[in-house]
Amino acid sequence: MNARETAAFAAGIQAARQAAMTAAVTIETRDDAREVRQQAAAAALHGLAAGLKVAFLDPPQSAPGDAP
């Protein structure tokens, strides 16, 4: 990918993260937010947002044993 495509991809991932976080907060503020189903949905959305960040936005980390 060229620089422009990489920037567009990162912006799309960031938009998906924001949508997941918005949905999670919306669920957490509902009247039935204490129900297990709602708590599970909010936790899954938070996990999705975190996973997108780690998988696509954070710089790669070297594995143990990799040459510096």
PENORCOR-V922608 format. One record per residue. SS is DSSP state (hx for helix, st for strand, lp for the rest). PSI is psi as a letter, one per 20 degrees, with the letter a starting at -180 (NA if undefined). Layout:
{{SS/PSI} {SS/PSI}}
//
This chain:
{{lp/q} {lp/r} {hx/h} {hx/g} {hx/h} {hx/g} {hx/g} {hx/g} {hx/g} {hx/h} {hx/h} {hx/g} {hx/g} {hx/h} {hx/h} {hx/h} {hx/g} {hx/h} {hx/g} {hx/g} {hx/h} {hx/g} {hx/g} {hx/g} {hx/h} {hx/g} {hx/g} {hx/i} {lp/j} {lp/r} {lp/h} {lp/k} {lp/i} {lp/i} {lp/q} {hx/g} {hx/g} {hx/h} {hx/h} {hx/g} {hx/g} {hx/g} {hx/h} {hx/g} {hx/h} {hx/g} {hx/h} {hx/g} {hx/g} {hx/g} {hx/h} {hx/g} {hx/g} {hx/g} {hx/h} {hx/h} {hx/h} {lp/q} {lp/q} {lp/q} {lp/q} {lp/q} {lp/q} {lp/p} {lp/i} {lp/q} {lp/q} {lp/NA}}
//
